[in-house]
């Protein structure tokens, strides 16, 4: 489901209630708006958490590195999609102390 203008309640999942009853057009539109609001709040929470993690030194990345994978290129792909999977970081040997 995407939260785009004009899709108000047209998603099949929103046409039914959790108990499988059919929603009215108005109820489906309200459910759609509630879901979009929930997704926006979740996105805001993730962005805020990343910003706080960098500011407080929890993340070793800079702000730029933390968000670089999500920068959109002119062809519509993100840097993360363009770069593909990177080399894996070596795992720390947890048996040694």
N, C-alpha and C positions, 0 to 999 in steps of 0.2 A: 504494500500500500504506500502510495506517495501522497504527500500533502500539497497538492497543486490546486490553484484556483479552478473552479468549475467542476471539480470532482465530488462535490458535497454529497457524501453518503452513497455514491454509486458503487463502492467496493462491495463485493458479495458478502464478505465477512460482516459488514455493518448492517446488512439487511435483516439479520436475525439477532435476537437477544441471546445472552448466554444460555437461557433455557430453551432456545430454538424456536421462539415465537417470532413471527414476522413483525418488523418495525414499520411504522408509518413513514412516509417521506420525510416528515419533520423530525421524527425520532432518529432516523438514519442520518440526517444532516447534523443533528446535535451530537450523535455518537461520533461522527466524522470529525467535527470540530473539537470534541473532547480528546480524541486520539491524537490529532495534530498538536493540540496544546500539550499533551503528555510528552510527545516526541520532542517538541521545542524545549520543554523544561529539562528533559534528559540530556539533550545536546548542550544546553547552557551549563548544566551541572558538570558534564565532562570537560568542557572548555575551562570552566572555573577551576576545576580540580587540577588540570594541567598547569594553568597559570600559577596557582598556589604552590604546587609541587616544585616548580622551577624557582619561584621566589624564596621558598623556605629551604632550598637546598636538598630536598628529598630526591628530585630528579637531577641527574648529572648533566642533562641536556640544557642547552640554551633555549630561549623561547623559539628562536628560528628553527632549531633542530627538532623541537617537540612537535611543531606544526608543519614542517617541510613536506612530509609525505602527502599532505592534503591540499597542497597548492595546485591549482588547476592550470594546465598548459593550454596553449591556443587551440590545440586539436581536441580539447575536451577531456583528455586523460589527466589523472593526477600524477604528480612526481612519483608517488609510490607505484602506480600502475606502470609508468614509463620505465622505471628502474628495475622492476621485477623483484623477485626474491633475492635478497642479498646474502652474502656469506654469513653463515651462522657464527655467533660468538662462541668461543670455546667455553664449555661448561667448567665451572670451578670444581676441583676435586674436593668433595666434602668429607672425605675420609681423613685427609691430612689436616692438622691444626697447628 
